[in-house]
């Protein structure tokens, strides 16, 4: 029973104070899954872009039309006094 406690204690110390060991454990537990999710998202994005464009066609990103009217109606005049 004592050796199990010693092994757990050493493992906790390694995790707490050795960044290289911590990074290795993170990569084992989370890193692979994170990389898989990033690749999956990238492939989905590439397929979406291919679906929007026809083969050999030209893709043009259009800007939203605002009909030449600005939403800014003007402002109020504020008196000011120059301070020297």
C-alpha positions as MATLAB code, in Angstrom:
seq = 'XXXXXXXXXXXXXXXXXXXXXXXXXXXXXXXXXXXXXXXXXXXXXXXXXXXXXXXXXXXXXXXXXXXXXXXXXXXXXXXXXXXX';
ca = [
       0.000    0.000    0.000;
       2.869    2.327    0.751;
       4.397    1.916   -2.713;
       1.076    2.875   -4.375;
       1.024    6.056   -2.320;
       4.659    6.768   -3.267;
       3.945    6.277   -6.974;
       0.906    8.575   -6.825;
       2.877   11.151   -4.863;
       5.715   11.133   -7.426;
       3.200   11.386  -10.271;
       1.517   14.404   -8.647;
       4.897   16.070   -8.139;
       5.835   15.480  -11.779;
       2.558   16.948  -12.992;
       2.847   19.931  -10.679;
       6.479   20.886  -11.220;
       7.709   19.508  -14.563;
       6.274   21.404  -17.548;
       7.679   18.934  -20.090;
       5.893   16.043  -18.381;
       2.697   18.103  -18.126;
       2.852   18.921  -21.842;
       3.376   15.244  -22.670;
       0.360   14.194  -20.587;
      -1.784   16.907  -22.184;
      -0.773   15.683  -25.629;
      -1.645   12.109  -24.704;
      -5.028   12.968  -23.237;
      -6.267   15.914  -25.304;
      -3.831   16.699  -28.095;
      -4.729   13.941  -30.504;
      -8.441   14.586  -30.200;
      -7.885   18.326  -30.676;
      -5.883   17.734  -33.863;
      -8.585   15.405  -35.219;
     -11.290   18.019  -34.587;
      -9.233   20.731  -36.303;
      -8.693   18.525  -39.353;
     -12.399   17.665  -39.457;
     -13.379   21.356  -39.340;
     -10.830   22.189  -42.058;
     -12.178   19.445  -44.343;
     -15.765   20.644  -43.779;
     -14.736   24.207  -44.647;
     -13.001   23.049  -47.822;
     -16.050   21.046  -48.900;
     -18.322   24.039  -48.266;
     -16.110   26.244  -50.436;
     -16.092   23.659  -53.226;
     -19.881   23.392  -53.076;
     -20.311   27.157  -53.493;
     -18.169   27.385  -56.621;
     -18.669   25.605  -59.885;
     -15.653   23.842  -61.349;
     -13.786   26.312  -63.526;
     -16.041   29.164  -62.393;
     -15.227   32.449  -60.742;
     -16.219   33.156  -57.156;
     -16.959   36.771  -56.248;
     -17.632   37.877  -52.689;
     -20.182   40.667  -52.847;
     -20.574   43.399  -50.284;
     -23.998   44.072  -48.759;
     -25.939   46.841  -50.460;
     -26.988   49.762  -48.291;
     -28.809   51.669  -51.083;
     -26.498   54.673  -50.734;
     -28.241   55.855  -47.572;
     -26.314   56.359  -44.398;
     -27.930   55.638  -41.054;
     -26.133   58.636  -39.546;
     -28.592   61.529  -39.346;
     -26.250   64.131  -37.919;
     -25.306   65.298  -34.475;
     -25.957   68.024  -31.972;
     -23.923   71.214  -31.814;
     -21.959   71.502  -28.603;
     -20.684   74.887  -27.422;
     -17.173   74.903  -26.141;
     -14.910   77.388  -24.497;
     -11.191   77.442  -25.220;
      -9.118   77.095  -22.107;
      -5.551   78.433  -22.063;
];
